Amino acid sequence: MTDLSYLKALEELLNEDILSVKERERNTIVQLTDNFNIPIVLFGAGNLGRKILSGLRSIGVHQLALRIIIPHTGGNLLTI
């Protein structure tokens, strides 16, 4: 891609309305998970992990596992 084509692609993304962005986001995660018919495993439950989990659930992705590493005990906890 040339610099001009990168700028054009960036301009298109920045001009996209929020409803289109949310729809593209929803469709992308569904395509990624449905095409392979596999569950999602999210590693980590820190601030970012919880935000990702919340975002996935808000767009209808509920069948996933969350793996939490508990450093002070040296153990792992897996919840579904």
N, C-alpha and C positions, 0 to 999 in steps of 0.2 A: 504494500500500500504506500502511496505517496503521502507527503505531509498534508496535501490538500484533501485527500480522501479521508485521512484521520480527522482533520478539522470538520469536514462535512458530517462524518459519523458522530462526532462529539456534539456538534450542533443539533443533530436530529435527536440524540438522547436527551440533551438539555431542554429541548423544546417539547418533549413528550408530556402530555398532561398526566396528572397523578393517577387518574382512574385507569389509564392505559398501562402505566407502570405496574400498578397492583395486579391487573389482569395478566400481564406478561409474567410477573413474578409467580402468580398462582399456576399458570399454565406450565411454566418451566419446571417447577418442582414436581408437578403431577406427571409431566412427560418423563422426567428423570427417574422417578420411582416406579411408575406404571410400566415403562418400557422394559425394565429388567425384572419386574415383579419381585422386588426385594425390599425388606424393611430398612428403615434408616436407623443407624446407631449414632447417637450424639455423644461424644466424649467430652466430659467436663461440665460442671454445673456452677462455674463461677459466674460473674456478671454477664459476660458475653454468651456463655452457654444458656443461661436462663432467658436472655433476650431472644436468642435463636429459637429455643423451645417455644416461647410465647408466640413468636412470629409464625412458626410452622403451624402451631395449633390454630392461630387466628385465620389461616387460609385453608384449614380443614385437614391438615396432616396430623393424625392422632396416633397412628400405629407406628410408634418408634420406641427404641430403647434408649435409656440415658445411663451412661456409665460414669460413676463418680469415684474418683480416687481420693481416699482420705489419708493424707500424708502422716498425720500425727499418730495414727494407729497402724500404719503400714498395710492396711487392708483395702479391699475394693468393695464397692457396693454396686450392684446392678439392679435397676428398677425398670419396670415397664409401665 
